[in-house]
């Protein structure tokens, strides 16, 4: 439980920052959760503005294949934390859209490798560009000092993130 005690922290040159009852980890977590939700909405809408309308599962699958070209269906399902039948249907739809191709493994006759097509890579690039533009527009509405503070805060947050989360090798890994 937070108290009404205010603590003064030294800031940058000539600055002091006062920490009040709304600055505790729980209160800040509520504000950040709201910001993340808004960012996720911005992220999703920007992806939908791209050339092709893809579900978040389809985008995740494409991003996974971009990061690990040639994985098989089992590995893709594990990386996406979905069942094999769901992964198979997902790949069927992506293949029908011309975003993914299946090819026999050169050394394992029973294994099929999954790879992005040129069109799939182009769509991912388009999605990434739309997302960067949407984020840049939101950041342009902030004052430079606010953007700088956000950058410092995000760097500090990323430096403390726990290990064991998907896509992370440990604290501070990009």
N, CA and C atoms as an extended XYZ file, in Angstrom:
522
Properties=species:S:1:pos:R:3:atomname:S:1:resname:S:1:resid:I:1 pbc="F F F"
N         0.845       -1.182        0.000 N   UNK     1
C         0.000        0.000        0.000 CA  UNK     1
C         0.885        1.239        0.000 C   UNK     1
N         0.500        2.217       -0.769 N   UNK     2
C         1.314        3.424       -0.896 CA  UNK     2
C         0.888        4.455        0.140 C   UNK     2
N         1.862        5.245        0.580 N   UNK     3
C         1.554        6.289        1.553 CA  UNK     3
C         1.544        7.628        0.843 C   UNK     3
N         1.225        8.669        1.592 N   UNK     4
C         1.196       10.017        1.030 CA  UNK     4
C         2.533       10.724        1.230 C   UNK     4
N         3.612        9.982        1.376 N   UNK     5
C         4.927       10.556        1.571 CA  UNK     5
C         5.504       10.933        0.215 C   UNK     5
N         6.070       12.104        0.127 N   UNK     6
C         6.706       12.561       -1.099 CA  UNK     6
C         8.212       12.495       -0.903 C   UNK     6
N         8.923       11.991       -1.876 N   UNK     7
C        10.367       11.854       -1.802 CA  UNK     7
C        10.964       12.650       -2.952 C   UNK     7
N        11.992       13.426       -2.637 N   UNK     8
C        12.665       14.204       -3.670 CA  UNK     8
C        13.875       13.424       -4.156 C   UNK     8
N        13.966       13.263       -5.480 N   UNK     9
C        15.089       12.583       -6.112 CA  UNK     9
C        15.853       13.590       -6.947 C   UNK     9
N        17.171       13.491       -6.934 N   UNK    10
C        17.927       14.383       -7.811 CA  UNK    10
C        17.642       14.030       -9.263 C   UNK    10
N        17.488       15.034      -10.073 N   UNK    11
C        17.252       14.815      -11.506 CA  UNK    11
C        18.489       15.184      -12.271 C   UNK    11
N        18.276       15.643      -13.479 N   UNK    12
C        19.384       16.098      -14.315 CA  UNK    12
C        19.908       17.406      -13.774 C   UNK    12
N        20.764       18.059      -14.504 N   UNK    13
C        21.343       19.323      -14.054 CA  UNK    13
C        20.254       20.347      -13.736 C   UNK    13
N        20.228       20.797      -12.485 N   UNK    14
C        19.264       21.818      -12.079 CA  UNK    14
C        17.847       21.295      -11.915 C   UNK    14
N        17.648       19.990      -11.934 N   UNK    15
C        16.302       19.418      -11.819 CA  UNK    15
C        16.192       18.577      -10.567 C   UNK    15
N        15.006       18.574      -10.003 N   UNK    16
C        14.674       17.622       -8.954 CA  UNK    16
C        13.344       17.022       -9.315 C   UNK    16
N        13.192       15.744       -9.008 N   UNK    17
C        11.951       15.057       -9.305 CA  UNK    17
C        11.325       14.643       -7.990 C   UNK    17
N        10.045       14.941       -7.837 N   UNK    18
C         9.334       14.585       -6.620 CA  UNK    18
C         8.507       13.344       -6.907 C   UNK    18
N         8.702       12.318       -6.065 N   UNK    19
C         7.942       11.078       -6.208 CA  UNK    19
C         6.789       11.125       -5.211 C   UNK    19
N         5.583       11.011       -5.736 N   UNK    20
C         4.406       11.051       -4.900 CA  UNK    20
C         3.725        9.705       -4.795 C   UNK    20
N         2.522        9.678       -4.204 N   UNK    21
C         1.826        8.415       -3.991 CA  UNK    21
C         1.443        7.710       -5.301 C   UNK    21
N         1.335        8.428       -6.386 N   UNK    22
C         0.980        7.812       -7.662 CA  UNK    22
C         2.172        7.312       -8.446 C   UNK    22
N         3.382        7.349       -7.856 N   UNK    23
C         4.593        6.955       -8.560 CA  UNK    23
C         5.096        5.563       -8.186 C   UNK    23
N         4.362        4.848       -7.353 N   UNK    24
C         4.783        3.499       -6.968 CA  UNK    24
C         4.655        2.531       -8.129 C   UNK    24
N         5.316        1.383       -8.017 N   UNK    25
C         5.301        0.414       -9.119 CA  UNK    25
C         3.896       -0.002       -9.561 C   UNK    25
N         2.977       -0.195       -8.638 N   UNK    26
C         1.628       -0.630       -9.012 CA  UNK    26
C         0.884        0.454       -9.786 C   UNK    26
N         0.988        1.695       -9.332 N   UNK    27
C         0.305        2.798      -10.008 CA  UNK    27
C         0.884        3.016      -11.406 C   UNK    27
N         2.195        2.945      -11.505 N   UNK    28
C         2.845        3.128      -12.801 CA  UNK    28
C         2.495        1.955      -13.720 C   UNK    28
N         2.400        0.755      -13.163 N   UNK    29
C         2.048       -0.424      -13.961 CA  UNK    29
C         0.674       -0.254      -14.600 C   UNK    29
N        -0.275        0.329      -13.884 N   UNK    30
C        -1.609        0.566      -14.438 CA  UNK    30
C        -1.517        1.517      -15.631 C   UNK    30
N        -0.757        2.587      -15.486 N   UNK    31
C        -0.604        3.548      -16.577 CA  UNK    31
C         0.109        2.925      -17.778 C   UNK    31
N         1.135        2.134      -17.500 N   UNK    32
C         1.872        1.501      -18.593 CA  UNK    32
C         0.995        0.472      -19.299 C   UNK    32
N         0.209       -0.282      -18.539 N   UNK    33
C        -0.697       -1.263      -19.154 CA  UNK    33
C        -1.659       -0.570      -20.113 C   UNK    33
N        -2.156        0.588      -19.729 N   UNK    34
C        -3.042        1.352      -20.610 CA  UNK    34
C        -2.289        1.816      -21.860 C   UNK    34
N        -1.076        2.284      -21.673 N   UNK    35
C        -0.274        2.740      -22.808 CA  UNK    35
C         0.048        1.578      -23.746 C   UNK    35
N         0.366        0.411      -23.179 N   UNK    36
C         0.673       -0.759      -24.002 CA  UNK    36
C        -0.557       -1.177      -24.799 C   UNK    36
N        -1.720       -1.124      -24.169 N   UNK    37
C        -2.952       -1.465      -24.878 CA  UNK    37
C        -3.179       -0.523      -26.058 C   UNK    37
N        -2.953        0.767      -25.828 N   UNK    38
C        -3.092        1.741      -26.911 CA  UNK    38
C        -2.047        1.516      -27.996 C   UNK    38
N        -0.829        1.195      -27.591 N   UNK    39
C         0.225        0.914      -28.562 CA  UNK    39
C        -0.114       -0.343      -29.364 C   UNK    39
N        -0.649       -1.362      -28.708 N   UNK    40
C        -1.032       -2.591      -29.408 CA  UNK    40
C        -2.128       -2.300      -30.435 C   UNK    40
N        -3.048       -1.431      -30.091 N   UNK    41
C        -4.098       -1.050      -31.036 CA  UNK    41
C        -3.494       -0.309      -32.224 C   UNK    41
N        -2.614        0.651      -31.953 N   UNK    42
C        -1.929        1.379      -33.019 CA  UNK    42
C        -1.161        0.400      -33.903 C   UNK    42
N        -0.463       -0.548      -33.292 N   UNK    43
C         0.352       -1.545      -33.988 CA  UNK    43
C        -0.522       -2.404      -34.895 C   UNK    43
N        -1.657       -2.851      -34.355 N   UNK    44
C        -2.563       -3.708      -35.106 CA  UNK    44
C        -3.211       -2.961      -36.271 C   UNK    44
N        -3.672       -1.745      -36.003 N   UNK    45
C        -4.299       -0.953      -37.067 CA  UNK    45
C        -3.311       -0.616      -38.173 C   UNK    45
N        -2.081       -0.315      -37.803 N   UNK    46
C        -1.056       -0.012      -38.810 CA  UNK    46
C        -0.794       -1.243      -39.670 C   UNK    46
N        -0.799       -2.421      -39.060 N   UNK    47
C        -0.590       -3.652      -39.830 CA  UNK    47
C        -1.747       -3.871      -40.793 C   UNK    47
N        -2.963       -3.525      -40.360 N   UNK    48
C        -4.126       -3.698      -41.226 CA  UNK    48
C        -4.124       -2.713      -42.390 C   UNK    48
N        -3.426       -1.598      -42.224 N   UNK    49
C        -3.321       -0.619      -43.308 CA  UNK    49
C        -2.342       -1.070      -44.390 C   UNK    49
N        -1.571       -2.107      -44.082 N   UNK    50
C        -0.598       -2.609      -45.046 CA  UNK    50
C        -1.340       -3.238      -46.233 C   UNK    50
N        -0.588       -3.643      -47.218 N   UNK    51
C        -1.154       -4.137      -48.476 CA  UNK    51
C        -2.131       -5.294      -48.304 C   UNK    51
N        -1.908       -6.133      -47.340 N   UNK    52
C        -2.713       -7.332      -47.170 CA  UNK    52
C        -3.242       -7.378      -45.746 C   UNK    52
N        -4.500       -7.728      -45.565 N   UNK    53
C        -5.056       -7.845      -44.216 CA  UNK    53
C        -4.722       -9.214      -43.650 C   UNK    53
N        -3.944       -9.215      -42.600 N   UNK    54
C        -3.534      -10.457      -41.966 CA  UNK    54
C        -3.941      -10.446      -40.501 C   UNK    54
N        -4.272      -11.617      -39.975 N   UNK    55
C        -4.568      -11.718      -38.550 CA  UNK    55
C        -3.259      -11.612      -37.769 C   UNK    55
N        -3.374      -11.380      -36.476 N   UNK    56
C        -2.166      -11.311      -35.651 CA  UNK    56
C        -1.440      -12.653      -35.652 C   UNK    56
N        -2.188      -13.773      -35.678 N   UNK    57
C        -1.559      -15.102      -35.745 CA  UNK    57
C        -0.781      -15.266      -37.048 C   UNK    57
N        -1.367      -14.797      -38.141 N   UNK    58
C        -0.677      -14.903      -39.428 CA  UNK    58
C         0.589      -14.056      -39.436 C   UNK    58
N         0.497      -12.850      -38.891 N   UNK    59
C         1.685      -11.988      -38.810 CA  UNK    59
C         2.773      -12.613      -37.942 C   UNK    59
N         2.362      -13.179      -36.809 N   UNK    60
C         3.336      -13.837      -35.931 CA  UNK    60
C         4.011      -15.000      -36.648 C   UNK    60
N         3.230      -15.762      -37.411 N   UNK    61
C         3.801      -16.890      -38.140 CA  UNK    61
C         4.807      -16.391      -39.178 C   UNK    61
N         4.443      -15.355      -39.903 N   UNK    62
C         5.360      -14.810      -40.906 CA  UNK    62
C         6.630      -14.275      -40.260 C   UNK    62
N         6.472      -13.576      -39.144 N   UNK    63
C         7.654      -13.045      -38.443 CA  UNK    63
C         8.545      -14.179      -37.938 C   UNK    63
N         7.915      -15.249      -37.470 N   UNK    64
C         8.675      -16.408      -37.000 CA  UNK    64
C         9.449      -17.037      -38.146 C   UNK    64
N         8.798      -17.170      -39.306 N   UNK    65
C         9.478      -17.747      -40.470 CA  UNK    65
C        10.570      -16.826      -41.005 C   UNK    65
N        10.385      -15.537      -40.832 N   UNK    66
C        11.426      -14.594      -41.228 CA  UNK    66
C        12.665      -14.781      -40.348 C   UNK    66
N        12.427      -14.998      -39.055 N   UNK    67
C        13.532      -15.147      -38.106 CA  UNK    67
C        14.170      -16.536      -38.181 C   UNK    67
N        13.388      -17.537      -38.576 N   UNK    68
C        13.890      -18.910      -38.606 CA  UNK    68
C        13.461      -19.592      -39.903 C   UNK    68
N        14.023      -19.166      -41.038 N   UNK    69
C        13.619      -19.758      -42.314 CA  UNK    69
C        13.932      -21.247      -42.347 C   UNK    69
N        13.009      -22.003      -42.913 N   UNK    70
C        13.241      -23.429      -43.075 CA  UNK    70
C        12.786      -24.291      -41.912 C   UNK    70
N        12.162      -23.694      -40.887 N   UNK    71
C        11.667      -24.529      -39.788 CA  UNK    71
C        10.575      -25.444      -40.318 C   UNK    71
N        10.333      -26.526      -39.598 N   UNK    72
C         9.256      -27.407      -39.994 CA  UNK    72
C         7.980      -27.024      -39.242 C   UNK    72
N         6.889      -27.700      -39.549 N   UNK    73
C         5.600      -27.368      -38.970 CA  UNK    73
C         5.602      -27.534      -37.451 C   UNK    73
N         6.237      -28.584      -36.968 N   UNK    74
C         6.289      -28.824      -35.519 CA  UNK    74
C         7.006      -27.681      -34.812 C   UNK    74
N         8.135      -27.267      -35.353 N   UNK    75
C         8.894      -26.166      -34.741 CA  UNK    75
C         8.095      -24.870      -34.788 C   UNK    75
N         7.398      -24.621      -35.895 N   UNK    76
C         6.577      -23.414      -35.985 CA  UNK    76
C         5.473      -23.441      -34.941 C   UNK    76
N         4.799      -24.568      -34.810 N   UNK    77
C         3.731      -24.698      -33.820 CA  UNK    77
C         4.266      -24.448      -32.409 C   UNK    77
N         5.436      -24.988      -32.115 N   UNK    78
C         6.037      -24.785      -30.791 CA  UNK    78
C         6.379      -23.315      -30.562 C   UNK    78
N         6.952      -22.684      -31.553 N   UNK    79
C         7.336      -21.278      -31.416 CA  UNK    79
C         6.119      -20.370      -31.263 C   UNK    79
N         5.016      -20.739      -31.896 N   UNK    80
C         3.787      -19.938      -31.795 CA  UNK    80
C         2.916      -20.379      -30.624 C   UNK    80
N         3.295      -21.481      -29.984 N   UNK    81
C         2.541      -22.044      -28.863 CA  UNK    81
C         1.108      -22.377      -29.283 C   UNK    81
N         1.008      -23.079      -30.422 N   UNK    82
C        -0.287      -23.531      -30.929 CA  UNK    82
C        -0.169      -25.017      -31.279 C   UNK    82
N        -1.295      -25.676      -31.458 N   UNK    83
C        -1.291      -27.089      -31.812 CA  UNK    83
C        -0.924      -27.298      -33.269 C   UNK    83
N        -0.506      -28.522      -33.590 N   UNK    84
C        -0.126      -28.857      -34.958 CA  UNK    84
C        -1.265      -28.661      -35.957 C   UNK    84
N        -2.498      -29.091      -35.649 N   UNK    85
C        -3.576      -28.873      -36.628 CA  UNK    85
C        -3.818      -27.390      -36.906 C   UNK    85
N        -3.731      -26.565      -35.863 N   UNK    86
C        -3.912      -25.117      -36.035 CA  UNK    86
C        -2.780      -24.542      -36.883 C   UNK    86
N        -1.554      -24.976      -36.605 N   UNK    87
C        -0.405      -24.501      -37.387 CA  UNK    87
C        -0.531      -24.939      -38.847 C   UNK    87
N        -1.002      -26.137      -39.058 N   UNK    88
C        -1.161      -26.634      -40.426 CA  UNK    88
C        -2.188      -25.807      -41.200 C   UNK    88
N        -3.331      -25.520      -40.580 N   UNK    89
C        -4.347      -24.693      -41.236 CA  UNK    89
C        -3.825      -23.279      -41.486 C   UNK    89
N        -3.088      -22.748      -40.522 N   UNK    90
C        -2.497      -21.418      -40.669 CA  UNK    90
C        -1.559      -21.391      -41.881 C   UNK    90
N        -0.724      -22.414      -41.999 N   UNK    91
C         0.204      -22.490      -43.132 CA  UNK    91
C        -0.547      -22.686      -44.443 C   UNK    91
N        -1.632      -23.447      -44.417 N   UNK    92
C        -2.443      -23.613      -45.625 CA  UNK    92
C        -2.925      -22.261      -46.134 C   UNK    92
N        -3.419      -21.429      -45.214 N   UNK    93
C        -3.933      -20.110      -45.608 CA  UNK    93
C        -2.808      -19.204      -46.104 C   UNK    93
N        -1.675      -19.247      -45.428 N   UNK    94
C        -0.544      -18.414      -45.849 CA  UNK    94
C         0.010      -18.866      -47.204 C   UNK    94
N         0.018      -20.165      -47.414 N   UNK    95
C         0.478      -20.682      -48.704 CA  UNK    95
C        -0.504      -20.293      -49.810 C   UNK    95
N        -1.801      -20.392      -49.529 N   UNK    96
C        -2.814      -20.025      -50.532 CA  UNK    96
C        -2.720      -18.546      -50.894 C   UNK    96
N        -2.290      -17.723      -49.941 N   UNK    97
C        -2.146      -16.284      -50.182 CA  UNK    97
C        -0.814      -15.957      -50.862 C   UNK    97
N         0.017      -16.970      -51.065 N   UNK    98
C         1.299      -16.743      -51.728 CA  UNK    98
C         2.374      -16.171      -50.827 C   UNK    98
N         2.201      -16.317      -49.505 N   UNK    99
C         3.146      -15.732      -48.557 CA  UNK    99
C         4.165      -16.741      -48.033 C   UNK    99
N         3.850      -18.021      -48.193 N   UNK   100
C         4.664      -19.082      -47.625 CA  UNK   100
C         4.781      -20.194      -48.651 C   UNK   100
N         5.928      -20.853      -48.632 N   UNK   101
C         6.085      -22.020      -49.497 CA  UNK   101
C         6.598      -23.185      -48.665 C   UNK   101
N         6.188      -24.359      -49.064 N   UNK   102
C         6.635      -25.593      -48.419 CA  UNK   102
C         7.581      -26.295      -49.382 C   UNK   102
N         8.676      -26.824      -48.828 N   UNK   103
C         9.648      -27.533      -49.660 CA  UNK   103
C        10.175      -28.727      -48.870 C   UNK   103
N        10.449      -29.805      -49.572 N   UNK   104
C        11.015      -30.977      -48.913 CA  UNK   104
C        12.406      -30.651      -48.381 C   UNK   104
N        12.686      -31.148      -47.193 N   UNK   105
C        14.012      -30.968      -46.596 CA  UNK   105
C        15.028      -31.713      -47.468 C   UNK   105
N        16.155      -31.107      -47.768 N   UNK   106
C        17.118      -31.753      -48.667 CA  UNK   106
C        17.726      -33.046      -48.104 C   UNK   106
N        17.725      -33.218      -46.780 N   UNK   107
C        18.372      -34.391      -46.182 CA  UNK   107
C        17.411      -35.286      -45.411 C   UNK   107
N        16.191      -34.828      -45.193 N   UNK   108
C        15.204      -35.617      -44.438 CA  UNK   108
C        13.951      -35.741      -45.296 C   UNK   108
N        13.772      -36.884      -45.909 N   UNK   109
C        12.692      -37.067      -46.882 CA  UNK   109
C        11.307      -36.800      -46.316 C   UNK   109
N        11.088      -37.032      -45.044 N   UNK   110
C         9.753      -36.886      -44.464 CA  UNK   110
C         9.480      -35.500      -43.897 C   UNK   110
N        10.470      -34.652      -43.913 N   UNK   111
C        10.310      -33.327      -43.302 CA  UNK   111
C        10.101      -32.261      -44.367 C   UNK   111
N         9.165      -31.361      -44.069 N   UNK   112
C         8.858      -30.248      -44.962 CA  UNK   112
C         9.338      -28.962      -44.298 C   UNK   112
N        10.067      -28.180      -45.057 N   UNK   113
C        10.536      -26.886      -44.555 CA  UNK   113
C         9.562      -25.794      -44.977 C   UNK   113
N         9.418      -24.801      -44.123 N   UNK   114
C         8.540      -23.663      -44.393 CA  UNK   114
C         9.410      -22.429      -44.606 C   UNK   114
N         9.109      -21.698      -45.672 N   UNK   115
C         9.866      -20.483      -45.989 CA  UNK   115
C         8.929      -19.399      -46.495 C   UNK   115
N         9.318      -18.169      -46.233 N   UNK   116
C         8.575      -17.044      -46.792 CA  UNK   116
C         8.847      -16.956      -48.285 C   UNK   116
N         7.846      -16.544      -49.017 N   UNK   117
C         8.051      -16.236      -50.435 CA  UNK   117
C         8.543      -14.795      -50.528 C   UNK   117
N         8.923      -14.401      -51.711 N   UNK   118
C         9.309      -13.007      -51.931 CA  UNK   118
C         8.142      -12.094      -51.572 C   UNK   118
N         6.943      -12.509      -51.964 N   UNK   119
C         5.741      -11.730      -51.636 CA  UNK   119
C         5.556      -11.645      -50.115 C   UNK   119
N         5.798      -12.743      -49.414 N   UNK   120
C         5.680      -12.752      -47.950 CA  UNK   120
C         6.652      -11.787      -47.302 C   UNK   120
N         7.891      -11.764      -47.784 N   UNK   121
C         8.889      -10.818      -47.241 CA  UNK   121
C         8.494       -9.381      -47.543 C   UNK   121
N         7.934       -9.167      -48.733 N   UNK   122
C         7.492       -7.815      -49.109 CA  UNK   122
C         6.341       -7.356      -48.207 C   UNK   122
N         5.402       -8.258      -47.924 N   UNK   123
C         4.270       -7.913      -47.043 CA  UNK   123
C         4.777       -7.582      -45.647 C   UNK   123
N         5.711       -8.368      -45.125 N   UNK   124
C         6.270       -8.065      -43.797 CA  UNK   124
C         6.973       -6.709      -43.795 C   UNK   124
N         7.678       -6.402      -44.845 N   UNK   125
C         8.328       -5.091      -44.952 CA  UNK   125
C         7.311       -3.971      -44.983 C   UNK   125
N         6.214       -4.186      -45.698 N   UNK   126
C         5.133       -3.200      -45.780 CA  UNK   126
C         4.495       -2.982      -44.406 C   UNK   126
N         4.243       -4.073      -43.696 N   UNK   127
C         3.670       -3.976      -42.349 CA  UNK   127
C         4.614       -3.209      -41.430 C   UNK   127
N         5.900       -3.549      -41.477 N   UNK   128
C         6.885       -2.869      -40.630 CA  UNK   128
C         6.945       -1.379      -40.945 C   UNK   128
N         6.889       -1.031      -42.219 N   UNK   129
C         6.928        0.388      -42.610 CA  UNK   129
C         5.694        1.126      -42.107 C   UNK   129
N         4.523        0.531      -42.239 N   UNK   130
C         3.295        1.163      -41.744 CA  UNK   130
C         3.350        1.338      -40.226 C   UNK   130
N         3.870        0.348      -39.540 N   UNK   131
C         3.975        0.445      -38.082 CA  UNK   131
C         4.940        1.558      -37.676 C   UNK   131
N         6.089        1.642      -38.354 N   UNK   132
C         7.051        2.709      -38.038 CA  UNK   132
C         6.438        4.085      -38.284 C   UNK   132
N         5.700        4.227      -39.389 N   UNK   133
C         5.063        5.512      -39.703 CA  UNK   133
C         4.033        5.889      -38.646 C   UNK   133
N         3.214        4.926      -38.212 N   UNK   134
C         2.196        5.198      -37.199 CA  UNK   134
C         2.849        5.577      -35.873 C   UNK   134
N         3.905        4.860      -35.507 N   UNK   135
C         4.604        5.165      -34.260 CA  UNK   135
C         5.301        6.520      -34.347 C   UNK   135
N         5.917        6.818      -35.479 N   UNK   136
C         6.586        8.113      -35.657 CA  UNK   136
C         5.583        9.255      -35.563 C   UNK   136
N         4.379        9.060      -36.110 N   UNK   137
C         3.355       10.102      -36.024 CA  UNK   137
C         2.950       10.342      -34.573 C   UNK   137
N         2.810        9.269      -33.805 N   UNK   138
C         2.462        9.420      -32.386 CA  UNK   138
C         3.597       10.114      -31.624 C   UNK   138
N         4.824        9.727      -31.914 N   UNK   139
C         5.974       10.328      -31.232 CA  UNK   139
C         6.176       11.788      -31.634 C   UNK   139
N         5.780       12.138      -32.854 N   UNK   140
C         5.927       13.524      -33.317 CA  UNK   140
C         5.045       14.471      -32.515 C   UNK   140
N         3.971       13.940      -31.923 N   UNK   141
C         3.072       14.768      -31.117 CA  UNK   141
C         3.657       15.055      -29.729 C   UNK   141
N         4.743       14.387      -29.388 N   UNK   142
C         5.381       14.591      -28.084 CA  UNK   142
C         6.480       15.638      -28.191 C   UNK   142
N         6.764       16.297      -27.072 N   UNK   143
C         7.892       17.215      -27.033 CA  UNK   143
C         9.195       16.410      -27.046 C   UNK   143
N        10.278       16.986      -27.558 N   UNK   144
C        11.556       16.267      -27.603 CA  UNK   144
C        11.983       15.719      -26.242 C   UNK   144
N        11.788       16.485      -25.190 N   UNK   145
C        12.171       16.022      -23.854 CA  UNK   145
C        11.339       14.806      -23.433 C   UNK   145
N        10.070       14.777      -23.842 N   UNK   146
C         9.208       13.629      -23.525 CA  UNK   146
C         9.668       12.386      -24.291 C   UNK   146
N        10.031       12.571      -25.555 N   UNK   147
C        10.530       11.441      -26.337 CA  UNK   147
C        11.822       10.897      -25.729 C   UNK   147
N        12.677       11.805      -25.315 N   UNK   148
C        13.940       11.398      -24.708 CA  UNK   148
C        13.695       10.639      -23.406 C   UNK   148
N        12.769       11.132      -22.598 N   UNK   149
C        12.438       10.460      -21.338 CA  UNK   149
C        11.831        9.085      -21.607 C   UNK   149
N        10.986        8.987      -22.623 N   UNK   150
C        10.391        7.705      -22.985 CA  UNK   150
C        11.476        6.729      -23.411 C   UNK   150
N        12.400        7.189      -24.227 N   UNK   151
C        13.504        6.327      -24.676 CA  UNK   151
C        14.318        5.826      -23.489 C   UNK   151
N        14.673        6.738      -22.574 N   UNK   152
C        15.448        6.330      -21.397 CA  UNK   152
C        14.668        5.327      -20.552 C   UNK   152
N        13.383        5.571      -20.372 N   UNK   153
C        12.552        4.665      -19.587 CA  UNK   153
C        12.433        3.293      -20.223 C   UNK   153
N        12.251        3.263      -21.535 N   UNK   154
C        12.152        1.978      -22.225 CA  UNK   154
C        13.468        1.211      -22.159 C   UNK   154
N        14.575        1.917      -22.299 N   UNK   155
C        15.883        1.248      -22.196 CA  UNK   155
C        16.065        0.653      -20.798 C   UNK   155
N        15.693        1.404      -19.781 N   UNK   156
C        15.814        0.898      -18.408 CA  UNK   156
C        14.907       -0.312      -18.202 C   UNK   156
N        13.699       -0.240      -18.735 N   UNK   157
C        12.753       -1.347      -18.617 CA  UNK   157
C        13.306       -2.589      -19.313 C   UNK   157
N        13.799       -2.430      -20.534 N   UNK   158
C        14.315       -3.572      -21.283 CA  UNK   158
C        15.544       -4.186      -20.620 C   UNK   158
N        16.316       -3.372      -19.926 N   UNK   159
C        17.501       -3.878      -19.241 CA  UNK   159
C        17.142       -4.763      -18.051 C   UNK   159
N        15.918       -4.657      -17.557 N   UNK   160
C        15.513       -5.432      -16.380 CA  UNK   160
C        14.531       -6.542      -16.697 C   UNK   160
N        14.184       -6.720      -17.958 N   UNK   161
C        13.158       -7.710      -18.298 CA  UNK   161
C        13.618       -9.109      -17.903 C   UNK   161
N        12.660       -9.927      -17.511 N   UNK   162
C        13.019      -11.276      -17.062 CA  UNK   162
C        13.395      -12.181      -18.229 C   UNK   162
N        14.195      -13.194      -17.925 N   UNK   163
C        14.546      -14.179      -18.940 CA  UNK   163
C        13.413      -15.193      -19.038 C   UNK   163
N        13.453      -15.969      -20.085 N   UNK   164
C        12.462      -17.023      -20.235 CA  UNK   164
C        11.219      -16.619      -21.009 C   UNK   164
N        11.132      -15.364      -21.415 N   UNK   165
C        10.000      -14.948      -22.226 CA  UNK   165
C        10.324      -15.221      -23.682 C   UNK   165
N         9.306      -15.525      -24.505 N   UNK   166
C         9.578      -15.807      -25.917 CA  UNK   166
C        10.355      -14.681      -26.583 C   UNK   166
N        11.382      -15.067      -27.340 N   UNK   167
C        12.151      -14.075      -28.092 CA  UNK   167
C        13.206      -13.370      -27.281 C   UNK   167
N        13.438      -13.838      -26.036 N   UNK   168
C        14.413      -13.167      -25.197 CA  UNK   168
C        15.481      -14.146      -24.768 C   UNK   168
N        16.728      -13.691      -24.782 N   UNK   169
C        17.829      -14.511      -24.336 CA  UNK   169
C        18.279      -14.133      -22.940 C   UNK   169
N        17.806      -13.011      -22.442 N   UNK   170
C        18.200      -12.578      -21.114 CA  UNK   170
C        18.094      -11.093      -20.982 C   UNK   170
N        18.427      -10.552      -19.793 N   UNK   171
C        18.330       -9.114      -19.581 CA  UNK   171
C        19.187       -8.349      -20.570 C   UNK   171
N        18.552       -7.322      -21.133 N   UNK   172
C        19.278       -6.411      -21.996 CA  UNK   172
C        19.491       -6.891      -23.418 C   UNK   172
N        19.005       -8.099      -23.780 N   UNK   173
C        19.205       -8.538      -25.153 CA  UNK   173
C        18.203       -7.859      -26.063 C   UNK   173
N        18.618       -7.439      -27.239 N   UNK   174
C        17.707       -6.738      -28.146 CA  UNK   174
C        16.692       -7.664      -28.779 C   UNK   174
